[in-house]
Every structure is written in structure tokens, then in C-alpha cells.
Amino acid sequence: MWGQRHKQYLKEHRPALYNALLLSGKLDGYLADIDQQAQEMMNLIVQQMAQAQGITEALKSTDQMAWVGMMNNIRASATEIVNTEIIYS
């Protein structure tokens, strides 16, 4: 997912870099690395934000809808951060 987003960004906004990576045969490796970095960052941010907000498995078992809402907000925020820091930079 993340690698594909970055690939689209490169095509639209950094065509010289995209073409250089494509012609050198390094594009797939580069995108795989970006994908891995972004996924690791996403997991870390979600974990840290959930811990900071006190979202636990106990909340999940007692009030599932509240837990889902809070986790969706955290994932949306984390996605925004990853997009800004890695994908669209």
C-alpha cells in the first residue's frame, strides 16, 4: 500500500527520480524499502498513541464501539503522519 502511494507520488511530482530509479532497475527495491519503513512507522505510532491515550484490551472487552472509534481515530492520525513524513516527501 505505502510503496504504491509513493510510486504514484514519484510519477506525478518527481518524474526525474522515478525514471532514474526505473531505468536503473532499483525502483522495486526502493519501493519495498519505503513500504517497510512506512509500515514499521505506522505500527509504532499506533502503539504509542494507543498507550498514551490509555486504550487497552480491557476497554476493548468492555466497550467495543468506543475502542473501535478511538483506534480508527488513531489510525487516521498515524496514516496522516506517515504520509507526511515518508510517502509525500
C-alpha positions in Angstrom: 0.0 0.0 0.0 2.6 2.5 1.1 5.0 1.7 -1.8 2.3 2.1 -4.3 1.3 5.5 -2.9 4.9 6.6 -3.0 5.3 5.3 -6.6 2.3 7.4 -7.6 3.8 10.5 -5.9 7.1 10.0 -7.7 5.3 9.6 -11.1 3.4 12.8 -10.6 5.7 15.1 -8.7 9.3 13.7 -9.1 9.3 12.2 -12.6 13.1 12.5 -13.0 13.8 10.5 -9.9 11.1 8.0 -10.9 12.6 7.5 -14.3 16.2 7.2 -12.9 15.1 4.5 -10.4 13.1 2.7 -13.1 15.9 2.7 -15.7 18.5 1.6 -13.1 16.3 -1.3 -12.0 16.2 0.0 -8.4 12.6 1.1 -8.3 11.1 -2.1 -6.9 13.7 -2.4 -4.1 13.3 1.3 -3.3 9.6 1.0 -3.1 9.8 -2.2 -1.0 12.1 -0.3 1.4 9.7 2.6 1.6 6.8 0.2 2.2 8.7 -1.5 5.1 9.7 1.8 6.7 6.2 3.2 6.5 4.6 0.1 7.9 7.0 0.0 10.8 6.4 3.7 11.5 2.7 3.2 11.3 2.7 0.3 13.8 4.9 2.2 16.2 2.8 5.4 16.1 -0.4 3.4 16.6 1.0 1.6 19.5 2.4 4.7 21.1 -0.7 6.7 20.6 -2.9 4.0 22.0 -0.7 3.6 25.0 -0.7 7.4 25.6 -4.5 7.6 25.4 -5.0 4.6 27.7 -6.6 2.4 25.1 -6.3 -1.2 26.3 -7.6 -4.6 25.7 -9.8 -4.1 28.8 -11.6 -1.3 27.1 -12.0 -3.4 24.0 -13.7 -6.1 26.1 -16.0 -3.7 28.0 -16.9 -1.1 25.3 -16.0 -2.4 21.8 -17.6 0.5 19.9 -15.7 3.1 21.9 -12.5 1.1 21.3 -13.1 0.9 17.6 -13.8 4.6 17.3 -10.7 5.5 19.2 -8.5 3.1 17.2 -9.9 4.4 14.0 -9.0 8.0 15.0 -5.5 6.9 16.0 -5.0 5.0 12.7 -6.2 8.0 10.7 -3.8 10.3 12.6 -0.9 7.8 12.1 -1.7 7.5 8.4 -1.5 11.3 8.1 1.8 11.3 9.8 3.3 8.5 7.7 2.0 10.2 4.5 3.7 13.5 5.5 6.9 12.1 6.8 7.6 9.3 4.3 5.3 9.0 1.4 4.9 12.6 0.2 8.3 13.9 0.9 
